[in-house]
């Protein structure tokens, strides 16, 4: 499988012409952005991810997404970080497992803001790059997306399966080609904690923020 594999020509629901794409990061959104552009779909990137911690990690992920959006000549909306609100929303869920209730609350928060922006700025269709990652539960993501869209009249969450027809494989190939920052945990402080606990248990080094990029040797310590 390669990124040169012919992609399916995409079309938005209800023959709409533009999409607001919530982006979690450059590696996940890269394949989707190229697929949308190849299909002639007008879209805007909406970056709202207050779950990402620490702030240095957040800034690296955001700037990688900005870099690729500029290369693709795609509009990029940089929403507020809103970290304190995120911590308030997930209070009491600190020890939930990955794909558990904390993740649903996190998706709800991000998609609610995406749907609000779409409603206020004339977008009828929203979607997210979150569903491309094999580490995520697509049904869980779609449920949050659909629920957020239903809060506003005329807004639809597009549940397209971005993984099919080699999408997940192309994601990694594009990440290597573009030398994107390699994220080693989901993004939140609790994911960082649990990943490091697993690494220590398995005699591996802790995650080093800003250390690894696809297609490059790890940066010297």
PEJOTA-V564508 format. One record per residue. N is the residue number from 1. RES is the residue in one letter. SS is DSSP state (hx for helix, st for strand, lp for the rest). BURIAL is b if it has 16 or more other C-alpha atoms within 10 Angstrom, else e. Layout:
n=[N,N]
res=[RES,RES]
ss=[SS,SS]
burial=[BURIAL,BURIAL]
This chain:
n=[1,2,3,4,5,6,7,8,9,10,11,12,13,14,15,16,17,18,19,20,21,22,23,24,25,26,27,28,29,30,31,32,33,34,35,36,37,38,39,40,41,42,43,44,45,46,47,48,49,50,51,52,53,54,55,56,57,58,59,60,61,62,63,64,65,66,67,68,69,70,71,72,73,74,75,76,77,78,79,80,81,82,83,84,85,86,87,88,89,90,91,92,93,94,95,96,97,98,99,100,101,102,103,104,105,106,107,108,109,110,111,112,113,114,115,116,117,118,119,120,121,122,123,124,125,126,127,128,129,130,131,132,133,134,135,136,137,138,139,140,141,142,143,144,145,146,147,148,149,150,151,152,153,154,155,156,157,158,159,160,161,162,163,164,165,166,167,168,169,170,171,172,173,174,175,176,177,178,179,180,181,182,183,184,185,186,187,188,189,190,191,192,193,194,195,196,197,198,199,200,201,202,203,204,205,206,207,208,209,210,211,212,213,214,215,216,217,218,219,220,221]
res=[X,X,X,X,X,X,X,X,X,X,X,X,X,X,X,X,X,X,X,X,X,X,X,X,X,X,X,X,X,X,X,X,X,X,X,X,X,X,X,X,X,X,X,X,X,X,X,X,X,X,X,X,X,X,X,X,X,X,X,X,X,X,X,X,X,X,X,X,X,X,X,X,X,X,X,X,X,X,X,X,X,X,X,X,X,X,X,X,X,X,X,X,X,X,X,X,X,X,X,X,X,X,X,X,X,X,X,X,X,X,X,X,X,X,X,X,X,X,X,X,X,X,X,X,X,X,X,X,X,X,X,X,X,X,X,X,X,X,X,X,X,X,X,X,X,X,X,X,X,X,X,X,X,X,X,X,X,X,X,X,X,X,X,X,X,X,X,X,X,X,X,X,X,X,X,X,X,X,X,X,X,X,X,X,X,X,X,X,X,X,X,X,X,X,X,X,X,X,X,X,X,X,X,X,X,X,X,X,X,X,X,X,X,X,X,X,X,X,X,X,X]
ss=[lp,lp,lp,lp,lp,lp,lp,lp,lp,lp,lp,lp,hx,hx,hx,lp,lp,st,st,st,st,st,lp,lp,lp,hx,hx,hx,hx,hx,hx,hx,hx,hx,hx,hx,hx,hx,lp,lp,lp,st,st,st,st,st,st,lp,lp,lp,lp,lp,lp,lp,hx,hx,hx,hx,hx,hx,hx,hx,hx,hx,hx,hx,hx,hx,hx,hx,hx,hx,lp,lp,st,st,st,st,lp,lp,lp,lp,hx,hx,hx,hx,hx,hx,hx,lp,lp,lp,lp,lp,lp,lp,lp,lp,lp,lp,hx,hx,hx,hx,hx,hx,hx,hx,hx,hx,hx,hx,hx,hx,hx,hx,hx,hx,hx,hx,lp,lp,lp,lp,st,st,st,st,hx,hx,hx,hx,lp,lp,lp,lp,lp,hx,hx,hx,hx,hx,hx,hx,hx,hx,hx,hx,hx,lp,lp,lp,lp,lp,lp,st,st,lp,lp,lp,lp,lp,lp,lp,lp,lp,hx,hx,hx,hx,hx,hx,hx,hx,hx,hx,hx,hx,lp,lp,st,lp,lp,lp,lp,lp,lp,lp,hx,hx,hx,hx,hx,hx,hx,hx,hx,hx,hx,hx,hx,lp,lp,lp,lp,lp,lp,lp,lp,lp,lp,lp,st,lp,lp,lp,lp,lp,lp,lp,lp]
burial=[e,e,b,e,e,e,b,e,e,e,e,b,e,e,e,e,e,b,b,b,b,b,b,b,b,b,b,b,b,b,b,b,b,e,b,b,e,e,e,e,b,e,b,b,b,b,b,b,b,b,b,b,b,e,e,e,b,b,e,b,b,b,e,b,b,b,e,b,b,e,e,e,e,b,e,b,b,e,e,e,b,e,e,e,e,b,b,e,e,b,e,e,e,e,e,e,e,b,e,e,b,b,b,b,e,b,b,b,b,b,b,b,b,b,b,b,b,b,b,e,e,e,b,b,b,b,b,b,b,b,b,b,b,e,e,e,b,b,e,b,b,b,e,b,b,b,b,b,b,e,e,b,e,e,b,b,b,b,b,b,e,b,b,e,e,b,b,b,b,b,b,b,b,b,b,b,e,b,b,b,b,b,b,b,b,b,b,b,b,b,b,b,e,e,b,b,e,e,e,e,e,e,e,e,e,e,b,e,e,b,e,b,b,b,b,e,e,e,e,e,e]
